Amino acid sequence: MLLGGFSVKKECSALVSPGVLRKIMFKRILVANRGEIALRVIRACRELGVETVAIYSEADRDAVYLPLADEAICVGPAKAAESYLRIDRVISAAEIGNVQAIHPGYGFLSENSHFAEVCRSCDIGFIGPSPESMARVGDKNSARLLAREAGVPCVPGSDGLLTNEKEALQVARAIGFPVLLKATAGGGGKGMRVAANDLSLSSAFQQASAEAQAAFGNSGMYIEKYIERPRHVEVQILGDTHGTMLHLWERDCSTQRRHQKLIEESPSPRLAPETRKAMCEAAVRLAKAAGYFSAGTVEFIVDQEGNFYFIEVNARIQVEHPVTEMVTGIDLIKAQIRIAAGEPLGIVQHEIVPRGVAIECRINAEDPANGFRPCPGRIEKMMAPGGFGVRFDSHAVAGYVVSPYYDSLVGKLIVHQPTRREAIDTMTRALRELQIEGIRTTVPLHLEVLANSAFHDAQVDTTFVERMLAG
């Protein structure tokens, strides 16, 4: 039927435990996302005894996870700008579905402080940080200023946003080339350019600001000293509304291509214990300064001398959150929901003890042999790997059509073993066991990385994959 312009499919009823619901104020949550993260949230809610309303676009009408929700509501056509990114349609779906809260997942509206504010004004809980703290850390330039005030090391660079190319040149000459131009509203590698001299700085500034304006509607730029061959290490934070802020240790995301993460692991190999401690404490310090609660990630780069520098905050759950879940035993999605419902964390820092090693490979519908060209299409056959310490988070099944309208993530393969050597061996076995036919995926690239001696020796930085592919 049609309600408020949306077609509604009534699905199965949830098996709700009244005892659980007395502990959690939410009886019904809207999942404002798609794909594997939508399925992940639906599963967490089901285990908590909370009903769910799933939204979907016309392209996702046949998604296998929709029947697992208690209700499914179409919010528009295939293009995300007309469906998943339409705040008015998401809020209308929440009102039709009679929910008390919205879980935004990652991507789409998850870091949109205006959306969080709209939820608040409509008396709908937003399962994430407050609009105020999200705004403080969402703008990279503001986050850098906040980090400096909190005593968190930052990469040398401009004190604020650049007004023009001339100012950029002055800063670059002061801190020394090479430099990195970054969009204040950037993400995913967009709005970033490296400049090695005066001449390249001019073109880099124009290209980066134009790309940022097109992608984010914000051309604001700042500049940093370019750290050559750094490692990318991020700290998972988790805080409640009662003033408790904790870290759940770190993940290493250095295995990436063009600023897109491919493999993540925890703990970060080759990170000195004193550096790990200082980095995690710095992340908590910054989160407290921002008045942050819920799950989030504070990202750093580590230079070749072991010095770490703050780069940004991701005010949402991350794609790679299962890595932390495996080593800490903490369900981050459930924690987000409980925090948003007003519950205290009920744990203290010394109780969070990481165990073993976890590695995640992102399985994307891309062809590594042809410049990582996207490969949408129908999956003709699919078999997920299993065995001790293996987890596969995916919404895809045989017959599923990978859409050209959204990101190319098919699933996330995660392994957890006592040692890194064992984790690499298990991941290699699991990747070979994983069968996805009908489309090309990044599985061959992951196997190549795992077989590389540099990866085995943890001699990996953010340029490692490019060097491996070039050589």
N, C-alpha and C positions, 0 to 999 in steps of 0.2 A: 504494500500500500504506500501512499504518498503522505508524508507528514511534513509540513513546513518546507515543501520543495525537495525533500529527500525521500528516497525509497528506503523502506525499512524491512529487514528480514529478521523475523523472530526465530531465534535458535533454541538450543536446549537449555534447560533450567540448571542453575548451579546447585551443587550439593553444599549448602551453607551450614556451617556449624555455629549455632547460637552462642556457644561458649567462646569461640574465637571472636565473633563480632562484638562481644561485650568489651573486648580488649582493644578493638580497633574501631574508630569512629566511622570509617568508610564502609558502607554496605555495597556500594557500586562505584566502579571506577571506569572512566573512559580512557581507552588506549589510543592516543593521538599519534599513531605511527603505523608502520607497515613492516612486512618482512620478518626477519628473524627476531628483531627486538620486540615487535608486537607479540609474537608467539611467546617470547621469554617473559614478558610482563603478564600475559594472560595466565601462563603456568604458575607464576609466583602468586598472583591473586587467587587462583583456584586453591592453592595450598594454604592460603591464609583464610579461606572461607569467604572471599570477597567476590561479588559478581562483577562481570566486565561487559562493557559496550565497546565493540571494535568499530572503527571507521575504515572505509575503503573507497578507493576511486574506481571508476569503471574498468580500468585496466586490471585491478586486483579483485574483481567480483568473484572469481573462482578460487581465491586463496584458501589453502587447506586449513588455515588456522581460524577462519571466520566461524565455522560451526562450533569451535571450542569456546567461543564467547557466548554470553547469554543473549546478546543482541548485536546485530551488525547494521550499520547505517552508512549508506552511500553519501559521500560529501562532494561529488563532482566528477568531472572528466579526468582523463589519464594524466594530463599535465599537472605537476605538483602545485604550480602557481594558481590553479583553479580548483584544487582539492585540499591536499594536506597542508598547504601553506595559507589557506583562506581562514583567517581567525574567525570571521563571522559564521562560517559554515561549521567549523569545529565547535564553537560555543553553542550554536543551534542544536547540533547533534547531542552535546552534553545535556542541554535542557530537555530535548526530546527523550533522551535515555534516562533522565532523572538520576544523574550521577552526583556524587558529593565531591569528586576529585578527578583530575586529569593527569595521566602519566604521559609525558611528551616523548619518552625514549631518547634517542640521539638524532641529531640532524633536524631538519624541518624547523619546528617552532621551539625546540628544546632550550635554546639560549636566547630567546627573544624576550627581553624584559617587558616589552609592551604587552605581549601575550600573557605573561605572568600577572601583570597589573590588571588586564581585562578579566582574567579568571578571578582575581581578588574582588574586583568591583561587582562581579556577578555572583559572589558568594560561593565560588567553586574552588576547592583546594587545588593548588598547583604542586605536584609532586616534584619538587626541586627547590632551589634556593629562593630567597625573597627577591622581588623585582629590584630592590635597592642594592643588595649585594651583587646581584647579577650584573647590574649596570656598572658597578664599581670595577668589576674584574673583566667585563665583557669587552670593553675598549682597551686594546693592548697598551696604548700610551698611558691611560689612566692607571692601569694595572701596574705598569712599570714604576710610576710615581709612588703608588701605594707600597710596592715592594721595597723601594728605597727607604720610605718612611719606617717600614717594619724591620729594616736592617737585613734585607735579603739581597744577596749579591746580584747585580744586573750587569749585562754586557755594556761596556762603554759606548756612549752614543749621544744622540740629541736629548736635551732636557724636556722637550715637548714636541709637538707636531711641527713639521717644516712648512714654511709659508711659500717657498719657491725654490727653484733649482740653485739659485745663488747661495741661499742659506745652506742648502744641502752640501754644496761644494765646500763652504767654509768649515762645516762640521767634519766632513770627510778628511780635509787636509789637517784638521786639528787632531783627530784620533788615528789617522794614517790609513792608507789603502792596504788591502781591499776592504770594502764596506758592503753592508747588506741593507738595501732599502726594503722597508716592510710597511704594508698597509695596516693602519690601526684597527680596521674592522676585518682584517683578512683571516684566512683559514684555508687549509688544504693546499697550501703552496701558492695560492692566488695572491697577486699584488706583492710579489717578492722578486727582487732582482739583485744580483751581485755586480758591483762595479769595481774595476781594478785601477782606474785612472780618471782624470778629469773628463776626458772625452766620453768614455763609456758611462760615466755618471749621468750625463745629460740625457742620453737616450734611455737609460735605465729608469730615470725618474719619470719621464713621460710615459713609458710603457707600463710601469708598475701602477702609477696613479690612474691611468686610463683603464687598466684591467680591474683595479679595485672599484672604480666608479661603476663599471659595468656589472661586476659581480655582486657588490654589496651596497651600491648607492652611496658610497662614501669614499672620496679620493684622498682622505687624510693619510699622510706618510710620515714615518720617522726613520731614523737611520741608526745602525749599530755597527760596531766593528765586526767584520766577518771573521768568525772562528773557523779555521780550516780543519776539516776532517774531525768534527766533534762527534761525540756520542749523544744520543737523545734519551734522557732518563726522566721519567715522570713519577710523581708521588700521588698515590691514591689517598684522598682525605675523606672523612666522614664525621659529620657533626650533627648534633641535635638542637632543638629549640630551647634547651635548658642550659646552654652555655658550654657543653662538652664538645671539644674538637679533637679528633684523633687522626693519626696517619695509619694506613694499612700497608706500609712499606712501599717499595718502588717497583716499577717495571722498566725494562730496557726496550726501547722502540727504535733502535738505531738501524735495523735492517729495513730500509725503506727506499723508495724510488721516487725522485722528484717530489720529495716531502710527503709522499703517500706511504703510510706504514704497511708493511707486508708481513713481518714476523715480530711478535712481542714475547718477552720472557721475564720471569721473575724467579729469583732475584737477579739484579743486573750483574753480570760477570765482570770481573776486574775492577769493581768499585770498592775502594778501601773502606773498612768498617767506620773509620772516623768521618769519612766523606758521606757515607750513607746516613749516619746519625745526624750530621749537621744539615744535610739536605732535607731530611724528613722533618726535623725541627723547624727549619726555615719555612717549609710548606705550611705547617700548623700555625706558625706566627703570622704568615700572610693571610691565611683564612680567617684567623681571629680578628685581624685588623680590618678585614672586609665585612665583618659581621656575618660570616657565611654559615650556612647549615645545609644539610642534605649531603649527597655524594658529589664529589668533584675531583678534578685532577690539576695539580700544579706541575707544569712542565719546565724542565731545565735542559741546558746543554752542558756537556762536560768536555773541557779541552784536553789536549794530549798530556798536559801536566797534572791533570786531576782536579783542576779548579772547576767549580760549577757556577752557572749563571741562570737566573730566572728568565724565561721567555714568555710564558702566558699561562692563563688559567682556563680550563675547560669546565664551565659551570653546568655540568650534566653528567650522566653516566657515559662512559666511553665504550666504543666498540670492543676494546680489549679487556673489559672488566672481568671476564671469566678467569683470566690469568691470576688476578689477585684473589678471586674467590677460591681457586684451587689451593693456593698456598696458605691462606688464612682460615679457610673453612667458613667464611662469612658470606651470606647471600646478600649481595649489594642491592638488588631490586627490592627484596623484602625490607631491607633496612631503610631504603628510601621511603617506602610506603608507611612504615611505622613512624619514622621521623615526621613525615608530613601530617600524620594523624596526632602528633603531639606527644608521642611516647619518648621517654629517655632511652639512650643507647643501652645503658645498663652494663657497660663494660668499661674497663680502664686500659690505658696504654700498655701496661706491662703484660696484660693478658693476651695481647695480639702477638702471637709468636709464629712467624712463617715457618712452614715445614716443606722440605723438598724443593723441587724445581718444576715450574710450569712453563710451557711454550705454546703459543697460539700461531697458527697460520691462517691468514685470510684467503679463502678460496673465492676468487673473483672470476666472473665470466669475461675474461680477457685473453688475448692471444700474445704471450710473451715473445713468440718468434716473429711477430709482425708489429713491433712497436707498441705492444699492449693494446692493440685495437679492441674495442668493446665487441663482445660476441653474444648479442641477444639471440634468443631462439628457444626452441622446445627441447627440454631434457628428455631424451628417449628412454634412458635407463639410468637408475641411480641406486647405489648401494653404499650405505654409510659404514665406516669401519667401527670396530668395537674392541673389546678386550680390557684388561686391567689398566686403569689410569687413562682411558680415552673418552673424550666427550666431543660430540659433534652438534653444534647449535646451528640449525638451518630450518627454513620454512619451505625448502624446495623438496619436491618428490618427482618421481617419474611422471612425465606428462606436463610438468610445470613449465610455463613459458617465461623465460627471463625477459623482462620488459626493457625496451630502449629508453623509457621515460625516467628511470630512477638509477641509483647507483648499481654497480654490477656485482655486489656481494651475493654469493650463493650460499655461503655458510662459513662457519669458523670451526676449525679443527683444533682442539686443545688436548694436550697430554700433561700428565702430572706423575712424576717419578721421584725417587729419593735423590738422584744425582742428575747433573746436567748431561753427562754422557748417556745415562739410561733414557733421559727424556728425548735426546736427539735420536737415539736408536728406535724408541717407540714411535716417535713422530714419523720417521722414515718408513717404518713398517705400515703405519696407519695411512700415510699418503699413498703408498703403493696399493693398499687395500681399497681405498676410496675409488668408486667407479661412478663417473659422470659422463654419459655418452649423449651426443647430439649437439653439444657446444664445446668450445675450447675453454680451458680454465688455466689458472696460474699454478696448478699442481706441478707441472714439469719444472717451473722456476724454483718452487720451494724445494724440490728434491735436489736441484743443482746447488742451491745455497747450502742445504744441510750436508751435502757431500764435500763442500769446500773446506780445505784445511784451515783457512783463516777463520771461518765460522766456528769450527771445532775448537780452535785456540782462543776464541772470543776476541779476535783482532778485527772487530767490526766497528765501523763508524757510519755516518749517514751517507757517505759517498761510496760505500763498499759495493753495493749492487751495481751501480753504474760502471765501476772499475772492473767488476767481474764480467759483466756483459760485454764490455769493450775489449777485454783481454782474452 
